[in-house]
Amino acid sequence: MDEFSKERLVEQFRSYLKTYPVEYYENDTKKTDIFSLFTELAALRNEVKLESRQVKSALDVFKGTFETVQSSQEELTKELENCRHDKHAQRREITRSLLLEFLEVYDRLEAGVTTLNNYKPSPWSLFCKRDIRFIQGLQEGQAMTLRRLDQLLVSYQVYPLEVLNKSLDPHSMRAVEIDSQPDVENGIVTGELRKGFLWKDEVLRHAEVKVNKN
């Protein structure tokens, strides 16, 4: 920049300063001295300390409230889990009782079907076709009901135990009669007097069996 330009800028700045309004406070009563400044700082420090205590107290209250809520949440979770467990156990026990009742009906139906299948009409009854048709109808009806009950038990995962010609298992069988067959080993089941059943992974009803003993 040349000298002429510099002088021109300086002159413009001088003109600006002359036209800029400047207020003078000859009798300024709001002057701040050192004492007032330190007084204000001390008051500010005390206020900050007070606010800090209040914030700390609020944080402590919040922490205690949070711990209480968390403890209540854990207790509620445990109670809900216990309720679910109790409800599941109660439902399982009710289902078990109902299945045992079904098995009682199953025994009676099976006994009725066996009796009807073993029925042999006398020579005189052969002349009465109505009675023969009645017996055949009973056989078919009982067999149909027994198959339906079998399907119902399977839907609940209930299956009969296989016990014949097997060693006595005290966990699933009960020996109620003794057999004596010389060609069969001791402890082998030779007859099933009452069927046993499994329900899922446990024994629903023990089988009552006849066990060989020489």
trRosetta pair geometry for C-beta under 8 A, 3 or more apart (Angstrom, degrees):
i j d omega theta_ij theta_ji phi_ij phi_ji
1 5 4.8 -112 -173 82 96 132
1 6 5.9 113 128 -56 117 86
2 5 5.3 97 58 9 72 101
2 6 7.3 -134 102 -5 39 91
3 6 5.6 -55 -149 36 36 113
3 7 6.3 34 156 -19 69 106
4 7 5.9 -56 -149 36 30 109
4 8 6.4 31 152 -22 63 108
5 8 5.6 -56 -149 34 32 114
5 9 6.5 31 154 -17 66 104
6 9 5.9 -58 -153 36 31 108
6 10 6.4 30 153 -18 66 107
7 10 5.7 -53 -147 37 32 113
7 11 6.3 34 154 -21 65 107
8 11 5.7 -54 -149 35 30 112
8 12 6.6 31 152 -18 63 104
9 12 5.7 -53 -149 36 33 111
9 13 6.4 34 153 -19 65 105
10 13 5.7 -56 -151 35 32 112
10 14 6.5 34 151 -20 65 104
11 14 5.7 -51 -149 34 33 113
11 15 6.5 35 152 -19 64 104
12 15 5.7 -53 -149 35 33 112
12 16 6.4 35 152 -21 65 105
13 16 5.5 -53 -151 34 33 114
13 17 6.5 32 153 -18 65 103
14 17 5.8 -53 -148 35 33 109
14 18 6.5 33 153 -20 64 105
15 18 5.8 -55 -151 33 32 112
15 19 6.6 16 157 -6 65 110
16 19 6.2 -67 -148 44 30 100
16 20 6.2 39 154 -37 68 106
17 20 5.6 -45 -140 20 33 117
25 28 4.1 63 139 -70 120 101
28 31 5.5 95 113 -47 106 91
32 36 5.6 -123 -156 80 74 126
32 37 5.9 83 162 -61 111 95
33 36 5.3 94 56 12 74 101
33 37 7.0 -135 100 -8 39 92
34 37 5.5 -56 -149 35 32 115
34 38 6.4 27 157 -15 67 105
35 38 6.1 -58 -149 38 29 104
35 39 6.3 31 151 -21 64 107
36 39 5.5 -53 -147 35 33 115
36 40 6.4 33 155 -18 66 103
37 40 5.9 -56 -152 36 30 108
37 41 6.4 29 151 -18 64 107
38 41 5.4 -52 -144 38 35 114
38 42 6.2 39 155 -22 67 103
39 42 5.8 -53 -149 34 30 110
39 43 6.5 28 153 -16 63 106
40 43 5.7 -55 -148 38 32 111
40 44 6.2 34 153 -20 65 107
41 44 5.5 -54 -146 38 31 113
41 45 6.3 35 153 -22 65 104
42 45 5.6 -51 -148 34 31 112
42 46 6.5 31 153 -17 64 103
43 46 5.8 -53 -149 36 32 110
43 47 6.3 32 152 -18 65 107
44 47 5.6 -55 -147 37 32 112
44 48 6.3 34 153 -21 66 104
45 48 5.6 -52 -147 35 32 112
45 49 6.4 34 152 -20 64 103
46 49 5.6 -52 -149 35 33 113
46 50 6.3 34 152 -19 65 105
47 50 5.6 -52 -147 36 32 112
47 51 6.3 31 154 -17 65 105
48 51 5.7 -54 -146 39 31 110
48 52 6.2 36 152 -24 64 106
49 52 5.5 -54 -148 34 31 114
49 53 6.5 32 153 -19 65 102
50 53 5.8 -51 -151 33 32 110
50 54 6.5 30 152 -16 64 106
51 54 5.6 -55 -148 38 34 112
51 55 6.2 35 153 -20 67 105
52 55 5.7 -53 -146 37 31 111
52 56 6.2 31 154 -18 65 106
53 56 5.7 -55 -146 39 30 111
53 57 6.2 31 154 -19 65 106
54 57 5.6 -52 -145 37 31 111
54 58 6.2 32 154 -19 64 106
55 58 5.6 -54 -148 37 31 112
55 59 6.3 33 152 -20 65 105
56 59 5.6 -53 -147 36 32 112
56 60 6.4 34 153 -20 65 103
57 60 5.7 -52 -149 34 33 112
57 61 6.4 32 153 -17 65 104
58 61 5.7 -53 -148 37 33 111
58 62 6.2 33 152 -19 65 107
59 62 5.5 -53 -144 39 31 112
59 63 6.2 35 154 -23 65 105
60 63 5.6 -52 -146 34 30 113
60 64 6.4 29 155 -16 64 104
61 64 5.8 -55 -149 38 31 109
61 65 6.2 30 153 -18 65 108
62 65 5.6 -55 -145 39 30 111
62 66 6.1 32 155 -21 65 107
63 66 5.7 -54 -146 36 29 112
63 67 6.4 28 155 -18 64 105
64 67 5.7 -54 -146 37 31 110
64 68 6.3 33 153 -19 65 105
65 68 5.6 -55 -150 36 32 112
65 69 6.3 30 153 -17 66 106
66 69 5.7 -53 -146 38 31 110
66 70 6.1 31 154 -19 65 107
67 70 5.6 -53 -143 38 31 112
67 71 6.2 32 156 -19 65 106
68 71 5.8 -55 -146 37 29 109
68 72 6.2 28 154 -17 64 107
69 72 5.7 -55 -146 39 30 111
69 73 6.2 34 152 -23 65 106
70 73 5.5 -52 -147 34 31 114
70 74 6.5 31 153 -18 64 103
71 74 5.7 -52 -149 35 32 110
71 75 6.4 30 153 -16 65 105
72 75 5.7 -55 -147 39 33 110
72 76 6.1 34 153 -20 66 107
73 76 5.6 -53 -145 37 30 112
73 77 6.3 33 153 -22 63 104
74 77 5.6 -51 -148 34 31 113
74 78 6.5 31 153 -18 64 104
75 78 5.7 -53 -149 36 33 111
75 79 6.3 33 152 -19 66 105
76 79 5.6 -53 -146 37 33 112
76 80 6.3 33 154 -19 65 105
77 80 5.8 -54 -147 36 30 110
77 81 6.3 30 153 -19 64 106
78 81 5.6 -55 -147 37 31 111
78 82 6.3 31 154 -18 66 105
79 82 5.7 -54 -147 38 31 110
79 83 6.3 33 152 -20 65 105
80 83 5.6 -52 -147 36 32 112
80 84 6.4 34 153 -20 65 103
81 84 5.7 -51 -148 35 32 111
81 85 6.3 31 152 -18 64 105
82 85 5.6 -54 -146 38 32 111
82 86 6.1 30 155 -17 67 106
83 86 5.8 -54 -143 40 30 108
83 87 6.0 30 156 -20 65 109
84 87 5.7 -56 -144 38 28 111
84 88 6.2 29 156 -20 64 106
85 88 5.8 -55 -147 36 29 110
85 89 6.3 26 155 -16 65 107
86 89 5.7 -55 -145 40 31 109
86 90 6.1 31 155 -19 66 108
87 90 5.7 -54 -144 38 29 111
87 91 6.1 29 156 -18 64 107
88 91 5.8 -55 -145 38 29 109
88 92 6.2 30 155 -20 64 108
89 92 5.6 -54 -145 37 30 112
89 93 6.3 30 155 -19 64 105
90 93 5.8 -54 -147 36 30 109
90 94 6.4 30 154 -18 64 105
91 94 5.8 -54 -147 37 32 110
91 95 6.2 32 154 -18 65 107
92 95 5.7 -54 -147 38 31 111
92 96 6.2 35 152 -23 64 106
93 96 5.5 -50 -146 34 32 115
93 97 6.5 34 154 -20 64 102
94 97 5.8 -53 -151 34 32 111
94 98 6.5 29 152 -16 65 106
95 98 5.7 -56 -149 38 33 110
95 99 6.2 33 154 -20 67 106
95 156 7.4 -179 -180 -152 113 127
96 99 5.8 -55 -147 36 30 111
96 100 6.5 32 154 -19 63 104
96 199 7.1 157 -113 88 82 171
96 204 7.0 -162 -144 -137 86 89
97 100 5.8 -54 -151 34 31 112
97 101 6.7 32 150 -18 63 103
98 101 5.6 -53 -153 34 35 112
98 102 6.5 40 148 -21 66 102
99 102 5.3 -48 -150 33 38 116
99 103 6.5 41 150 -23 65 100
99 153 7.4 101 -147 -124 96 83
99 156 6.2 -159 -99 126 120 155
99 158 6.0 175 -157 -78 127 147
99 199 6.3 80 133 -97 166 139
99 204 6.1 -73 120 -159 131 137
100 103 5.5 -47 -150 31 36 114
100 104 6.9 42 149 -22 62 97
100 204 7.0 -163 -76 169 78 98
100 205 6.6 131 -117 -67 86 116
101 104 5.6 -46 -155 27 38 114
101 105 6.9 36 148 -13 65 101
102 105 5.7 -55 -155 38 37 110
102 106 6.1 44 145 -26 68 104
102 149 6.8 171 -176 -161 99 104
102 152 6.9 -134 -155 110 143 125
102 153 6.5 170 131 -81 136 94
102 158 8.0 122 89 64 133 169
103 106 5.0 -46 -144 33 38 120
103 107 6.5 45 154 -25 65 96
103 153 7.9 85 -79 -105 75 131
103 195 8.0 -141 -161 83 107 103
103 197 6.2 -133 -105 4 133 146
103 204 7.4 164 -49 128 147 120
103 205 5.8 160 158 -12 171 155
104 107 5.8 -46 -152 28 32 112
104 108 6.9 26 152 -13 61 104
105 108 5.9 -59 -153 38 35 109
105 109 6.2 32 153 -17 69 108
105 149 6.7 -148 109 -128 109 147
106 109 5.9 -59 -146 40 30 109
106 110 6.0 27 158 -18 66 110
106 146 7.3 97 -144 -138 69 80
106 149 5.5 -178 -96 140 86 139
106 150 8.0 107 -129 -70 116 61
106 153 7.2 28 -80 -51 144 141
106 195 7.9 -75 119 60 122 134
107 110 5.9 -58 -144 39 26 108
107 111 6.2 26 157 -18 63 108
107 194 7.1 -6 -118 -143 127 92
107 195 7.4 -164 -93 32 86 101
108 111 5.7 -53 -145 37 30 111
108 112 6.3 30 154 -19 63 106
109 112 5.6 -56 -149 37 31 111
109 113 6.3 30 154 -18 66 105
109 142 6.1 172 -162 -167 82 87
109 145 5.8 -131 -139 106 135 109
109 146 4.7 172 140 -86 124 91
109 149 6.4 131 46 19 162 154
110 113 5.7 -52 -145 37 32 110
110 114 6.3 34 154 -19 65 106
110 146 6.2 112 -78 -129 63 131
110 195 7.8 40 54 -4 172 134
111 114 5.7 -54 -146 37 31 112
111 115 6.3 32 154 -20 64 106
112 115 5.7 -54 -147 36 31 111
112 116 6.3 27 156 -15 65 107
112 142 5.1 -133 112 -143 112 143
113 116 5.8 -58 -146 40 30 108
113 117 6.1 29 156 -19 66 109
113 139 7.2 93 -140 -145 69 64
113 142 4.7 -174 -80 129 81 119
113 143 5.6 109 -128 -79 123 67
113 146 5.6 -29 -41 -29 147 153
114 117 5.8 -56 -144 38 29 109
114 118 6.2 17 159 -10 64 111
115 118 6.0 -65 -146 44 27 103
115 119 6.6 47 150 -48 62 96
116 119 5.4 -34 -153 -1 36 121
116 135 6.7 171 -153 -173 96 85
116 138 5.7 -150 -120 111 143 106
116 139 4.5 -175 142 -91 131 81
116 142 6.1 137 15 41 151 149
117 139 6.6 112 -72 -133 64 115
119 135 6.2 -129 101 -164 148 134
121 125 4.2 -121 -173 85 106 124
121 126 5.9 133 116 -64 127 68
121 131 7.5 130 -123 112 128 112
121 132 6.2 -34 -60 -97 160 93
121 135 7.3 -167 -66 22 110 164
122 125 4.8 93 54 4 77 102
122 126 7.6 -123 96 -18 47 80
123 126 5.8 -40 -163 7 39 118
124 127 6.4 -47 -178 19 47 109
124 128 7.9 27 137 -4 67 103
125 128 5.4 -59 -159 40 58 106
125 131 5.7 -86 -166 88 103 140
125 132 7.0 137 145 -61 96 88
126 132 7.2 48 -127 -63 44 135
128 131 4.3 37 117 14 116 113
128 132 6.8 150 98 -15 67 86
129 132 5.4 -56 -149 38 42 114
129 133 6.1 41 154 -19 73 103
130 133 5.9 -54 -148 37 31 108
130 134 6.4 36 151 -23 64 106
131 134 5.4 -52 -148 33 34 116
131 135 6.5 33 154 -18 66 102
132 135 5.8 -53 -151 35 32 109
132 136 6.4 30 152 -16 65 107
133 136 5.6 -55 -145 41 34 112
133 137 6.2 39 154 -23 66 104
134 137 5.7 -53 -149 34 29 113
134 138 6.6 31 152 -18 63 103
135 138 5.7 -52 -151 35 34 112
135 139 6.5 37 150 -21 65 103
136 139 5.5 -49 -148 33 35 114
136 140 6.4 31 155 -15 66 105
137 140 5.9 -56 -147 39 31 107
137 141 6.1 28 157 -16 66 110
138 141 5.8 -59 -142 41 29 109
138 142 6.0 25 162 -16 66 110
139 142 6.2 -59 -143 40 24 106
139 143 6.1 21 159 -16 62 112
140 143 5.8 -58 -143 40 27 110
140 144 6.2 29 157 -21 64 108
141 144 5.7 -55 -146 35 29 111
141 145 6.4 26 156 -16 64 106
142 145 5.8 -55 -148 38 31 110
142 146 6.2 31 154 -20 65 107
143 146 5.7 -55 -146 37 31 112
143 147 6.4 32 154 -20 65 104
144 147 5.8 -53 -149 35 31 110
144 148 6.5 31 152 -18 63 105
145 148 5.6 -54 -149 36 33 113
145 149 6.4 31 153 -18 65 105
146 149 5.7 -53 -147 37 33 110
146 150 6.4 41 149 -24 64 102
147 150 5.4 -48 -150 32 35 117
147 151 6.6 36 151 -19 64 101
148 151 5.7 -51 -152 34 34 112
148 152 6.5 37 149 -21 64 103
149 152 5.4 -48 -148 33 37 115
149 153 6.5 37 153 -18 66 102
150 153 5.9 -56 -150 36 30 109
150 154 6.4 30 153 -18 65 106
151 154 5.7 -53 -147 37 32 112
151 155 6.5 39 152 -25 64 102
152 155 5.7 -51 -154 28 32 114
152 156 7.0 15 152 -3 63 105
153 156 5.9 -66 -156 46 36 101
153 158 4.0 -84 -178 74 90 116
153 159 7.6 150 135 -70 107 35
153 197 7.5 -85 -171 -148 133 141
154 157 7.3 34 -172 -86 39 25
154 158 6.8 -101 -72 56 27 66
154 159 7.1 58 -107 -81 72 77
156 199 7.1 -28 134 -138 99 97
157 199 6.5 92 100 -161 85 55
157 200 5.0 57 114 -73 135 67
158 197 5.4 13 -176 174 95 126
158 198 7.1 169 -150 84 49 48
158 199 5.2 -13 -100 -98 81 77
158 204 6.2 -9 -131 -5 102 163
159 197 6.7 155 78 -156 31 77
159 198 5.2 -15 61 57 84 98
160 195 5.2 -48 -139 -174 112 123
160 196 7.1 109 -161 78 64 49
160 197 5.6 -50 -102 -99 46 73
160 198 7.9 74 159 14 3 79
161 172 5.7 166 -125 161 151 126
161 173 7.5 -166 131 -72 153 87
161 195 7.1 160 39 -176 83 71
161 196 4.0 -6 19 84 134 100
161 197 6.4 -129 -19 -80 85 20
161 198 6.2 112 -73 -28 82 92
161 203 7.9 15 -69 -129 131 93
161 207 5.0 -114 67 -42 136 130
162 166 6.9 95 123 -21 80 144
163 166 5.7 -116 -163 45 37 116
163 169 8.0 -123 -122 26 90 103
163 172 7.8 -153 -91 116 108 108
163 173 5.9 128 -132 -94 129 126
163 189 4.9 -64 154 114 89 168
163 192 5.5 120 70 -92 121 112
163 196 6.6 85 -44 30 134 115
163 207 4.9 -153 -50 114 155 164
163 209 5.5 -129 151 -88 141 138
164 189 5.8 -120 -117 106 30 107
164 190 7.6 43 -145 -151 75 17
164 191 7.5 25 -111 -103 92 17
164 192 6.0 -74 -63 -30 91 111
165 188 6.4 -5 -148 -177 39 110
165 189 6.7 -65 -8 70 17 80
165 190 7.7 64 -74 -100 53 45
166 169 7.4 -17 129 -19 116 104
166 188 7.1 159 83 -148 14 70
166 189 5.5 1 57 27 66 114
167 187 5.3 12 -146 134 83 107
167 188 6.2 -52 -92 -97 50 56
167 189 7.5 124 -165 -11 4 87
168 173 5.5 -129 -156 86 70 136
168 175 5.9 -13 -133 -57 141 115
168 187 5.1 -110 12 -168 102 78
168 188 7.7 -134 -29 -91 77 11
168 189 6.2 129 -78 -58 68 90
168 209 7.1 -170 -113 79 89 136
168 211 5.2 5 -69 -113 130 131
169 172 4.8 13 100 41 119 93
169 173 5.1 99 60 12 69 106
170 173 6.8 -72 -96 62 22 74
170 174 8.0 64 -142 -90 57 53
171 203 6.7 179 148 -30 78 144
172 196 5.8 124 169 144 86 154
172 198 7.6 -19 -132 -76 128 92
172 203 5.0 -162 -111 -103 79 133
172 206 6.1 173 -178 -127 36 70
172 207 6.4 29 144 13 80 97
173 189 6.9 -101 -151 -84 158 134
173 196 6.5 -111 -93 -25 62 157
173 206 6.2 145 -116 -172 15 92
173 207 4.8 -30 -111 66 75 95
173 208 7.8 149 -162 -91 68 17
173 209 5.1 -16 -164 10 117 128
174 206 4.9 66 -15 139 105 134
174 207 7.1 178 25 84 70 45
174 208 5.4 -27 71 -105 98 63
174 209 7.1 143 70 21 44 77
175 178 7.3 51 168 -76 116 66
175 209 6.0 -46 -102 75 55 83
175 210 7.5 81 -148 -131 75 19
175 211 4.3 -32 -125 -5 122 129
176 193 6.0 -83 61 45 127 151
176 208 4.8 7 -4 -169 134 100
176 209 7.1 131 21 53 83 33
176 210 7.3 -57 65 -79 72 57
177 191 7.2 -24 73 69 126 123
177 193 6.7 111 6 -44 121 141
177 209 7.8 -120 43 125 83 38
177 210 4.2 -27 78 -111 106 87
177 211 7.4 156 84 21 54 64
178 210 7.2 -171 -78 -162 5 76
178 211 6.2 -34 -115 70 55 77
178 212 7.8 91 -170 -134 62 16
178 213 5.0 -42 -159 29 108 121
179 184 7.7 3 109 70 118 142
179 190 4.5 -75 53 50 165 142
179 191 6.6 129 -56 5 139 109
179 210 4.9 74 -35 154 112 108
179 211 6.6 -172 22 89 90 25
179 212 4.7 -47 80 -95 101 60
179 213 7.1 123 63 19 49 67
180 212 7.0 128 -98 -153 22 71
180 213 6.5 -46 -89 73 72 60
180 214 6.2 110 -148 -105 78 48
181 184 4.1 41 89 19 116 114
181 190 6.1 142 0 -104 135 153
181 212 5.3 -60 36 -128 95 123
181 214 7.7 -77 69 -76 39 90
182 214 6.1 89 -112 -116 54 121
184 188 5.2 -123 170 65 106 136
184 190 6.2 73 139 -81 172 117
184 212 4.5 -104 106 -133 120 172
185 188 5.1 94 68 -23 80 121
185 212 6.9 106 84 89 37 131
186 212 6.2 -137 -120 105 33 86
186 213 5.6 52 -135 -119 90 53
186 214 5.9 -98 -72 19 92 87
187 211 6.3 -16 -137 -171 30 114
187 212 7.0 -42 30 65 21 80
187 213 7.7 69 -48 -84 46 74
188 211 7.1 144 72 -155 31 67
188 212 4.9 -2 60 30 83 121
189 192 7.1 44 164 -68 122 75
189 209 4.6 -40 -138 176 114 142
189 210 6.9 106 -160 70 66 53
189 211 5.9 -44 -98 -98 55 66
189 212 7.7 -148 -83 -4 8 85
190 210 5.3 -64 68 101 84 101
190 211 7.1 130 13 -130 86 16
190 212 5.0 90 -29 -53 122 97
191 209 6.5 152 85 -165 55 66
191 210 3.5 18 53 35 104 124
192 195 6.4 45 162 -85 126 57
192 207 6.2 -51 -141 -176 99 117
192 208 7.6 103 -168 79 58 57
192 209 5.6 -33 -107 -109 54 81
192 210 7.6 -108 -49 15 20 84
193 208 4.6 -64 73 110 103 100
193 209 6.4 -179 13 -100 86 22
193 210 6.3 102 -35 -35 104 89
194 207 6.6 178 90 -157 67 52
194 208 3.8 39 39 36 104 111
195 205 7.8 60 107 94 66 119
195 207 6.1 -45 -172 -117 28 91
196 203 6.9 -26 177 -158 115 103
196 204 8.0 150 179 65 68 74
196 205 5.5 -155 -142 101 61 73
196 206 5.2 -45 -115 171 121 23
196 207 2.8 -85 -16 -50 116 78
196 208 7.5 146 -55 -5 93 50
197 203 7.7 123 86 -165 47 59
197 204 4.5 -36 96 62 97 117
197 205 5.0 39 35 40 90 95
198 201 7.9 -2 -180 -123 106 9
198 202 7.2 159 -157 85 72 29
198 203 6.1 -55 -107 -107 65 47
198 204 6.2 131 -155 2 11 93
199 202 5.9 -22 68 69 84 79
199 203 7.6 60 22 160 79 10
199 204 3.8 88 -18 -62 110 115
203 206 6.2 40 162 -75 133 63
